[in-house]
Amino acid sequence: MGKENKGIALVTGADGGMGRIHVRELAKAGYEVIMACIDTAVAQPVMEEIQKETDGTFHLMQLDLANLSDVVRFANEVKSQFSSLQVLLNNAGVLPSRSKVSADNIEYTIAVNYLGHFVLTNLLHPIMGSGTRIVSMTSIDYVLGKITPDMFAPKTQRQYNRFTAYGSSKLALYYFMLDTSEAWKDEGICYNVADPFIVRTNIIRLDNKLFDTLGNITSRFLFRTPEQGSAVMMTAAIDPQYFGVTGKIFKKRGISKHNTLFYPNIEERKKLREMTLQILADHNIQI
């Protein structure tokens, strides 16, 4: 008897350190997986390896989250090929050591980690339904985040702080989850975030060969493995125990309490939402 097909799951950054583990576990659980990757040539051997291991069904599709027009193109392609979506994992993330800007002249970290996922999630809403589970990867670093009027603006190298930018992008994802989980709750769509703590992946780099080598050695003892990090997101995404749960933060031991400094901050959430929608309007994107 063949494995039960549980529907379609989509993973962004699917060939990365945790992304490939998400893909593998989803396939093992019976999902047909869309692997959304910025470079399909790099991702192809990753997909083939997972395919051999799981005998799953995969769809490798190109997606550049730092390019809003590409996010729109990708979402339209997904909707044209698939009539429903059961799981969406907003997994992709960047932590540039130097200041960068996106194709739309937006600070790169916020563009990829937050804005691209904001647009993608909203554009895929029409093929979601009761039982769909969305999980975004947040970070312990979100407590360093700030929602400021210039957070989307390009930064000079002197202005740029990689951990502030990263924390702000993850705080923005958290606020997006709170807003959306409330708005879509009556449709039976569940949206949560997963905080895997600090995971040993290539995202934490200083672009210095000596320091990165030393960091890799040290991280083996201090940081969680990609498998341990992925388990947090998998719990939120497919564990039957949490079916119907929405608007929560998942950590190592399941659901965690909301941070009282951020959870009740309705005004900051509103400010972020208004700035985000204005950027989309400026780029003629309707959600």
VEXDREN-2710 file (C-alpha; in Angstrom, 1 decimal):
% VEXDREN-2710
k/r/px/py/pz
1/MET/0.0/0.0/0.0
2/GLY/1.4/3.4/-1.0
3/LYS/2.0/6.3/1.4
4/GLU/-1.0/8.6/1.9
5/ASN/-0.8/11.8/-0.1
6/LYS/-1.5/14.6/2.4
7/GLY/-1.4/17.4/-0.1
8/ILE/1.0/20.1/-1.2
9/ALA/3.6/21.8/1.0
10/LEU/5.8/24.7/0.0
11/VAL/9.2/25.5/1.5
12/THR/11.1/28.7/0.8
13/GLY/14.9/28.4/1.0
14/ALA/14.3/24.7/0.5
15/ASP/17.9/23.8/-0.3
16/GLY/19.5/25.5/2.8
17/GLY/20.7/24.0/6.1
18/MET/17.3/23.6/7.7
19/GLY/15.3/23.9/4.5
20/ARG/16.4/20.6/3.1
21/ILE/15.5/18.9/6.4
22/HIS/12.0/20.4/6.3
23/VAL/11.6/19.1/2.7
24/ARG/12.8/15.6/3.7
25/GLU/10.5/15.4/6.7
26/LEU/7.5/16.7/4.8
27/ALA/8.1/14.1/2.1
28/LYS/8.4/11.3/4.7
29/ALA/5.1/12.5/6.2
30/GLY/3.4/12.1/2.8
31/TYR/3.4/15.7/1.4
32/GLU/4.2/16.6/-2.2
33/VAL/6.7/19.3/-1.8
34/ILE/7.3/22.5/-3.8
35/MET/11.0/23.5/-3.3
36/ALA/11.3/27.3/-3.7
37/CYS/14.9/28.2/-4.2
38/ILE/16.8/31.2/-5.5
39/ASP/19.2/29.0/-7.6
40/THR/17.6/25.8/-9.0
41/ALA/20.9/24.6/-10.4
42/VAL/22.4/24.5/-6.9
43/ALA/19.2/23.0/-5.5
44/GLN/18.8/20.3/-8.1
45/PRO/21.3/17.8/-6.5
46/VAL/19.7/18.5/-3.1
47/MET/16.3/17.5/-4.5
48/GLU/17.7/14.4/-6.2
49/GLU/19.3/13.3/-2.9
50/ILE/16.1/13.7/-0.9
51/GLN/14.1/12.0/-3.7
52/LYS/16.3/8.9/-3.4
53/GLU/16.0/8.9/0.3
54/THR/12.2/9.4/0.5
55/ASP/10.8/8.4/-2.9
56/GLY/8.7/11.6/-2.6
57/THR/7.3/13.9/-5.2
58/PHE/9.0/17.3/-5.6
59/HIS/8.6/20.4/-7.7
60/LEU/11.7/22.6/-7.9
61/MET/10.8/26.2/-8.6
62/GLN/12.9/29.3/-8.8
63/LEU/12.1/32.2/-6.4
64/ASP/13.9/35.4/-5.6
65/LEU/12.3/36.8/-2.4
66/ALA/14.4/40.0/-2.8
67/ASN/12.6/40.8/-6.0
68/LEU/8.9/41.7/-5.6
69/SER/8.0/41.1/-9.3
70/ASP/9.6/37.7/-9.1
71/VAL/7.5/36.9/-5.9
72/VAL/4.4/37.8/-7.9
73/ARG/5.5/35.7/-10.9
74/PHE/6.2/32.7/-8.6
75/ALA/2.9/33.0/-6.7
76/ASN/1.0/33.1/-10.0
77/GLU/2.8/30.0/-11.3
78/VAL/2.1/28.1/-8.1
79/LYS/-1.6/29.1/-8.3
80/SER/-1.8/28.0/-11.9
81/GLN/-0.3/24.6/-11.2
82/PHE/-1.8/23.7/-7.8
83/SER/-5.4/24.2/-6.7
84/SER/-4.7/23.9/-2.9
85/LEU/-1.9/24.4/-0.4
86/GLN/-1.8/22.5/2.9
87/VAL/1.5/23.7/4.3
88/LEU/3.5/26.9/3.8
89/LEU/6.9/27.2/5.4
90/ASN/8.4/30.7/5.2
91/ASN/11.9/29.3/6.0
92/ALA/14.3/31.3/3.8
93/GLY/16.4/33.9/5.6
94/VAL/19.5/36.0/5.1
95/LEU/22.0/37.7/7.5
96/PRO/24.4/39.7/5.3
97/SER/27.6/40.8/6.9
98/ARG/27.6/43.9/4.7
99/SER/24.9/46.3/3.6
100/LYS/22.9/45.3/0.6
101/VAL/19.8/46.4/-1.3
102/SER/17.1/44.4/-3.0
103/ALA/16.1/44.7/-6.7
104/ASP/13.4/47.1/-5.5
105/ASN/15.9/49.3/-3.6
106/ILE/14.8/48.0/-0.2
107/GLU/17.2/47.0/2.6
108/TYR/18.1/43.5/1.7
109/THR/17.5/41.7/5.0
110/ILE/14.0/43.1/5.5
111/ALA/13.2/42.5/1.8
112/VAL/14.0/38.8/1.9
113/ASN/13.1/37.8/5.4
114/TYR/9.9/39.8/5.8
115/LEU/8.6/41.6/2.8
116/GLY/9.0/38.8/0.3
117/HIS/7.3/36.4/2.6
118/PHE/4.5/38.9/3.3
119/VAL/3.7/39.2/-0.4
120/LEU/4.1/35.5/-1.0
121/THR/1.8/34.4/1.8
122/ASN/-0.9/36.9/0.9
123/LEU/-0.8/36.0/-2.8
124/LEU/-1.1/32.3/-2.0
125/HIS/-4.1/32.9/0.3
126/PRO/-6.6/32.0/-2.5
127/ILE/-5.4/28.4/-2.6
128/MET/-5.4/28.0/1.2
129/GLY/-8.4/26.7/3.1
130/SER/-9.5/25.1/6.3
131/GLY/-6.6/23.1/7.7
132/THR/-3.8/25.0/5.9
133/ARG/-0.9/25.6/8.3
134/ILE/1.6/28.4/7.8
135/VAL/4.8/28.7/9.8
136/SER/7.4/31.4/9.5
137/MET/10.9/31.0/10.9
138/THR/11.5/33.7/13.5
139/SER/14.5/34.0/15.8
140/ILE/15.5/34.7/19.3
141/ASP/17.1/37.8/17.8
142/TYR/13.7/39.4/17.2
143/VAL/13.9/41.0/20.6
144/LEU/16.6/43.2/19.1
145/GLY/14.3/44.3/16.4
146/LYS/12.9/47.8/15.9
147/ILE/9.9/49.0/13.7
148/THR/11.1/52.4/12.5
149/PRO/10.1/54.7/9.6
150/ASP/13.3/54.0/7.8
151/MET/13.5/50.2/8.3
152/PHE/12.9/49.5/4.6
153/ALA/15.3/52.2/3.3
154/PRO/18.7/51.2/2.0
155/LYS/21.5/51.6/4.5
156/THR/25.1/52.8/4.1
157/GLN/27.7/50.4/5.5
158/ARG/28.1/52.8/8.4
159/GLN/24.4/52.8/9.1
160/TYR/24.1/49.0/8.8
161/ASN/24.0/46.7/11.7
162/ARG/23.4/43.1/10.6
163/PHE/21.9/41.9/13.8
164/THR/19.5/44.9/14.2
165/ALA/18.4/44.4/10.6
166/TYR/17.9/40.7/11.1
167/GLY/16.1/41.2/14.4
168/SER/13.8/43.8/12.8
169/SER/13.0/41.4/9.9
170/LYS/12.1/38.7/12.4
171/LEU/10.0/41.0/14.6
172/ALA/8.2/42.1/11.5
173/LEU/7.4/38.5/10.6
174/TYR/6.1/38.0/14.1
175/TYR/3.8/41.0/13.9
176/PHE/2.7/39.8/10.4
177/MET/1.8/36.4/12.0
178/LEU/-0.2/38.0/14.7
179/ASP/-2.2/40.1/12.3
180/THR/-2.8/37.3/9.8
181/SER/-3.6/34.6/12.3
182/GLU/-6.4/36.8/13.6
183/ALA/-7.7/37.8/10.1
184/TRP/-7.7/34.2/8.7
185/LYS/-8.8/32.3/11.9
186/ASP/-12.4/32.0/10.8
187/GLU/-11.3/30.4/7.5
188/GLY/-9.6/27.6/9.5
189/ILE/-6.1/28.7/8.3
190/CYS/-3.5/28.5/11.1
191/TYR/-0.4/30.7/11.2
192/ASN/2.3/30.4/13.7
193/VAL/6.0/31.2/14.0
194/ALA/8.9/28.9/15.0
195/ASP/11.9/29.9/17.0
196/PRO/14.6/27.2/16.7
197/PHE/17.1/29.2/18.9
198/ILE/20.6/29.5/17.4
199/VAL/21.2/26.8/14.8
200/ARG/24.5/25.8/13.2
201/THR/24.0/26.8/9.6
202/ASN/25.8/28.8/7.0
203/ILE/23.7/31.9/7.7
204/ILE/26.0/32.8/10.6
205/ARG/29.2/33.9/8.8
206/LEU/31.6/36.8/9.2
207/ASP/33.1/36.4/5.7
208/ASN/36.5/36.0/7.3
209/LYS/38.1/32.5/6.7
210/LEU/39.8/32.3/10.0
211/PHE/37.0/33.6/12.1
212/ASP/34.4/31.5/10.2
213/THR/36.5/28.3/10.7
214/LEU/36.9/29.0/14.4
215/GLY/33.2/29.8/14.6
216/ASN/32.2/26.5/13.0
217/ILE/34.3/24.6/15.5
218/THR/32.8/26.5/18.5
219/SER/29.3/26.3/17.2
220/ARG/29.4/22.5/17.3
221/PHE/29.3/22.7/21.1
222/LEU/27.1/25.8/21.6
223/PHE/24.5/25.8/18.9
224/ARG/21.6/23.5/17.9
225/THR/21.9/21.2/14.9
226/PRO/19.9/21.8/11.8
227/GLU/17.9/18.7/12.6
228/GLN/17.1/20.0/16.1
229/GLY/16.1/23.4/14.6
230/SER/13.9/21.9/11.9
231/ALA/12.0/19.8/14.5
232/VAL/10.6/23.0/16.0
233/MET/9.1/24.1/12.6
234/MET/7.9/20.6/11.9
235/THR/6.1/20.5/15.2
236/ALA/4.2/23.6/14.3
237/ALA/3.6/22.5/10.7
238/ILE/2.5/18.9/10.8
239/ASP/2.2/17.6/14.4
240/PRO/-1.4/16.4/14.8
241/GLN/-1.3/17.5/18.4
242/TYR/-1.3/21.2/17.3
243/PHE/-3.9/21.0/14.5
244/GLY/-6.1/24.1/14.8
245/VAL/-3.6/26.0/16.9
246/THR/-2.9/29.5/15.5
247/GLY/-1.2/32.8/16.6
248/LYS/1.5/31.1/18.7
249/ILE/5.3/30.9/19.0
250/PHE/6.7/27.4/18.9
251/LYS/10.1/26.7/20.6
252/LYS/11.9/23.6/21.6
253/ARG/9.3/22.3/24.0
254/GLY/6.2/23.3/22.0
255/ILE/4.2/26.4/22.4
256/SER/5.9/29.3/24.3
257/LYS/4.5/32.3/26.0
258/HIS/4.4/35.6/24.0
259/ASN/6.9/38.3/24.9
260/THR/5.0/40.9/26.9
261/LEU/7.1/43.7/25.4
262/PHE/5.9/43.0/21.8
263/TYR/2.7/40.9/21.9
264/PRO/0.4/43.7/23.1
265/ASN/2.0/46.4/20.9
266/ILE/-1.0/47.0/18.6
267/GLU/0.2/50.4/17.6
268/GLU/3.6/49.1/16.4
269/ARG/1.8/46.3/14.4
270/LYS/-0.4/48.9/12.8
271/LYS/2.6/51.1/11.9
272/LEU/4.4/48.2/10.3
273/ARG/1.2/47.2/8.3
274/GLU/0.7/50.7/7.0
275/MET/4.3/51.0/5.9
276/THR/4.3/47.6/4.2
277/LEU/1.1/48.3/2.3
278/GLN/2.4/51.6/1.2
279/ILE/5.5/49.9/-0.3
280/LEU/3.3/47.5/-2.1
281/ALA/1.1/50.3/-3.5
282/ASP/4.3/52.1/-4.7
283/HIS/5.2/48.9/-6.6
284/ASN/1.6/48.4/-7.9
285/ILE/1.2/45.1/-6.0
286/GLN/-2.3/44.2/-4.8
287/ILE/-2.9/41.6/-2.2
END
